[in-house]
Amino acid sequence: MEGVMENVGGLMQNIRRRHMSITEMTEESVRLGVAQMDTGFKKIKEMSIMVLETGLRLPGLLFIELLWRYQGFSFEDISDDMMKQTPLSYFDIPTMLDFVHRRNFDHHAAIILSYFVIFISLMFLTLPLSRLIRMYSHFLSVFLFGVAYKLSAIYVDLEMKTGEEELKLDGLIKLERHGFHFLAQMLLVVLQSMLLEVDGEPWRVALPVFALPIVARMCGCPMDKLKNAHNYACTGTMIFIATYMLYRAPSLIKSTKTALRQIKAVFMVHGLADGVAVLWRKLRILELLTFTWITMFLMVLYVELIDKGRTWSEVGRILLTGVAETTNTPITLAALAVSVSYVCKWIADLTKLITGGTRSHGHVLAHSGYTEAVSVVILCIQTGFLGMQVEQKTILLALVLYIVISALLQSLFEIIEVVLLNLPSSPTASRARHARCICIALLLVVIPFFTTKTMLALLPIDIYTAIIIANSATVTARAIGVILKYIVLIVETKSEEPWEGIDDLTYYIDCANKGIELLAAKVVMVFGCMQVVKVGFSFATFAILLFHVIVNIYKRLEHTVSFIKNRNAAVKNINRLSKADVVQLREREDVCAICFIEMKEEARITPCKHYFHGPCLRKWLAVKMVCPLCYTYMKEDDFDSKSSSSGTLNEVQQNEEGAAVEENPENPEEQPEAPNAERAPGDMFDWDDLFGFRAERETRNRNEQRIHGARDMWPLLVDNDAYESDSDAGSEELVIEEENNN
Amino acid sequence: MAGYALKRLMTEYKELTTRPPEGIIAAPIDEDNFFEWECLITGPEETCFANGVFPARITFPQDYPLSPPKMRFTCGIFHPNIYADGRVCISILHAPGDDPTGYELSNERWSPVQSIEKILLSVVSMLAEPNDESPANVSAAKMWREDRAQFEKIADSLVRKTLCLPASEV
């Protein structure tokens, strides 16, 4: 056997050496390097394309936003005073208004202009990137036509002022004005030719129409006829533009048909929901909404800070006012929700990056910030946020943002909890990583206090603020609990022998956490009842209190009671066994067969006379009530008979009875009936949907809590999918080594 | 309680390093992750898998040793008790609890006193004596019962494949 092993080992080494020759390693290294460079270039290219596309599409949403905001006004009602109040005041609005008023637009022209702006906006939003760039080039060419028109008008005016009837080119100095104007026109024509991608000689000949007055003047055209040349040039330009558009119309129709066919193909391939998702992602609506809202918000901040001369001490109120002023339409509400979503997602991703944690197994929406975004949208819609005044919007928005912050803190807690509980068991985690995780957990203890303090300064105390305060207290308690568990796990990892008190400590920490949660929930309930008595009965408050009692008090109480019962059952099982003496352990010099560590200080003796550590045996008995070595069933009656028979062997028996004290749940107080006084409809604050999301989160938290709490008793959590249908027959004779019995 | 499992895995690794069993090499993949082990199993003597060296991978749960690990061969191996994707179907790796089909006795299933060494020795024994009554690979079990020569021919070709030798001229 040894000879064969040596031959096989040598042969394998030769094979490996032959396979990993220097040439192949070199080629592989070069290939990997090239692949990595290609990957980097691709990522940079994709990022650049995304930023460019989003920036180019941004005017579309901005135009629609402006149209929606001022759709009720007509041009006569727009005045300088009103425009200066708006966030766009640092644009050159008076000049634009003067232009509009002097043009005497009538109603029909305004309607046509609005439809044109809508059409242009939709084109901005839906065109592919290449055609979008081409559309921008078309706008630039129209601008160049305007420049050419301006130059031609200047030339005609200059010629009129000279007063010379006959142009005499008897010196080089007189060619200066004509030559420069002609050169400028030629430059503009070249630029337009490149932008419009004109592919035909007649088009190119038609482009320099505004050079006509110069040529006519140089050919001896009299002064009174020069304006006619300019007018002919303008007419030619309009004809050119119209002909160009008519020439391009079939291409536009064809492209539209192709696009519709592609959209139909997308829906047929992916289905309705996935098709909508594909279009959503391809049109980059999320990025567009985020950039739109950020742009408007920054403009409002600029107006507030620079124009109105406020100081930095009012940053909080300035921020809230800015958010309230920018959220006036459904588009900006969606943009605000998406921005909140992205901010929460970035904070969560940053936390993961700092702590080095892997992606948890929760629902994908729970960590992408969508919960916060949907909360913002639903709360704003149900309270009629869009129709409020700025002050009311500011107060309500502060409340909404504090709700979002509370939800974000819970998300961060879920991230940090997984990392902190797994960190003590990884042997090569650096001290810096430990320090970073501890710092973030301490931040989760401190930030809720700061949030509560600022919220009480801004908002009056209400049922809603009470719920936010309760949630902040819960996050703080959980963070402290996680830190304590982390310390306990560190001590366990560094100790030589399993520590029987470690499960007790973890159990007490969990009980303290659950107690604090229940206490906070009860305080909120009492506060709600007091408010119903004082202010008066309202259906909204009653619904909130009822939902709160069901979700936060009753279910948590039920979970806590079952947790305590499981714990007491485990403790009772292990306490039925007798403890081994230190002298006995020294005589045996044995190791625990479960953890393979020596038993020096403490051990338990099974009825079949096998020795194990108490914590190890307790964990196993939660899985199966048999001896790990000989698989003898250990039932309750076996305990009593064995322990009585073991008394005759003069062994020290220490039967400690576990504390089986169960907490009696307190009956919640019945809510007193209050006079039926309804509040204003604007103050109706429906929390059902918020509690829906919070209940969903708490459901997941409860499941994870049950799994985590049950792991303390080590139940069987193996997924049996792999071994579902096939089971091995018992023909194999596997003799369990009985070295531990010697 | 991953620290509890980690300490036991470290103890087993130390034991396997100081007293390695014959024909078996097992170690964690890297020091950062003790819950993923890689091992080499030599085919038992006087069988059709003799002289073969088969790599396998063992994945441990966070609550080891209360739950059994999962083992799968990373090379192609043709055996009645090994699935086509390499997963090993053996009683010692099944979760504790009575088997509803009645094929296994409860004391042959997983127990926390089992160890990696015992798992690997059981797998070597399984390679020597397949169990065709409840197979994981039905075609292999059928061939092993009805056409033993063909089975041994395939096994020999797999042995040569693991050793990177050319195919047999037979």
Boltz contact constraints between the chains, C-beta under 6 A:
constraints:
  - contact:
      token1: [A, 15]
      token2: [B, 164]
      max_distance: 6.0
  - contact:
      token1: [A, 422]
      token2: [B, 2]
      max_distance: 6.0
  - contact:
      token1: [A, 424]
      token2: [B, 3]
      max_distance: 6.0
  - contact:
      token1: [A, 425]
      token2: [B, 2]
      max_distance: 6.0
  - contact:
      token1: [A, 425]
      token2: [B, 3]
      max_distance: 6.0
  - contact:
      token1: [A, 425]
      token2: [B, 6]
      max_distance: 6.0
  - contact:
      token1: [A, 428]
      token2: [B, 31]
      max_distance: 6.0
  - contact:
      token1: [A, 428]
      token2: [B, 32]
      max_distance: 6.0
  - contact:
      token1: [A, 489]
      token2: [B, 3]
      max_distance: 6.0
  - contact:
      token1: [A, 492]
      token2: [B, 3]
      max_distance: 6.0
  - contact:
      token1: [A, 493]
      token2: [B, 3]
      max_distance: 6.0
  - contact:
      token1: [A, 593]
      token2: [B, 113]
      max_distance: 6.0
  - contact:
      token1: [A, 594]
      token2: [B, 112]
      max_distance: 6.0
  - contact:
      token1: [A, 595]
      token2: [B, 8]
      max_distance: 6.0
  - contact:
      token1: [A, 596]
      token2: [B, 8]
      max_distance: 6.0
  - contact:
      token1: [A, 596]
      token2: [B, 11]
      max_distance: 6.0
  - contact:
      token1: [A, 619]
      token2: [B, 66]
      max_distance: 6.0
  - contact:
      token1: [A, 620]
      token2: [B, 112]
      max_distance: 6.0
  - contact:
      token1: [A, 623]
      token2: [B, 66]
      max_distance: 6.0
  - contact:
      token1: [A, 624]
      token2: [B, 96]
      max_distance: 6.0
  - contact:
      token1: [A, 628]
      token2: [B, 111]
      max_distance: 6.0
  - contact:
      token1: [A, 628]
      token2: [B, 112]
      max_distance: 6.0
  - contact:
      token1: [A, 628]
      token2: [B, 113]
      max_distance: 6.0
  - contact:
      token1: [A, 629]
      token2: [B, 113]
      max_distance: 6.0
  - contact:
      token1: [A, 631]
      token2: [B, 107]
      max_distance: 6.0
  - contact:
      token1: [A, 714]
      token2: [B, 63]
      max_distance: 6.0
  - contact:
      token1: [A, 714]
      token2: [B, 66]
      max_distance: 6.0
  - contact:
      token1: [A, 718]
      token2: [B, 67]
      max_distance: 6.0
  - contact:
      token1: [A, 718]
      token2: [B, 95]
      max_distance: 6.0
  - contact:
      token1: [A, 723]
      token2: [B, 94]
      max_distance: 6.0
  - contact:
      token1: [A, 726]
      token2: [B, 89]
      max_distance: 6.0
  - contact:
      token1: [A, 726]
      token2: [B, 136]
      max_distance: 6.0
  - contact:
      token1: [A, 727]
      token2: [B, 99]
      max_distance: 6.0
  - contact:
      token1: [A, 727]
      token2: [B, 101]
      max_distance: 6.0
  - contact:
      token1: [A, 727]
      token2: [B, 103]
      max_distance: 6.0
  - contact:
      token1: [A, 727]
      token2: [B, 134]
      max_distance: 6.0
  - contact:
      token1: [A, 728]
      token2: [B, 89]
      max_distance: 6.0
  - contact:
      token1: [A, 728]
      token2: [B, 90]
      max_distance: 6.0
  - contact:
      token1: [A, 728]
      token2: [B, 91]
      max_distance: 6.0
  - contact:
      token1: [A, 728]
      token2: [B, 134]
      max_distance: 6.0
  - contact:
      token1: [A, 729]
      token2: [B, 103]
      max_distance: 6.0
  - contact:
      token1: [A, 729]
      token2: [B, 131]
      max_distance: 6.0
  - contact:
      token1: [A, 729]
      token2: [B, 133]
      max_distance: 6.0
  - contact:
      token1: [A, 729]
      token2: [B, 134]
      max_distance: 6.0
  - contact:
      token1: [A, 730]
      token2: [B, 103]
      max_distance: 6.0
  - contact:
      token1: [A, 730]
      token2: [B, 104]
      max_distance: 6.0
  - contact:
      token1: [A, 730]
      token2: [B, 105]
      max_distance: 6.0
  - contact:
      token1: [A, 730]
      token2: [B, 108]
      max_distance: 6.0
  - contact:
      token1: [A, 731]
      token2: [B, 131]
      max_distance: 6.0
  - contact:
      token1: [A, 734]
      token2: [B, 108]
      max_distance: 6.0
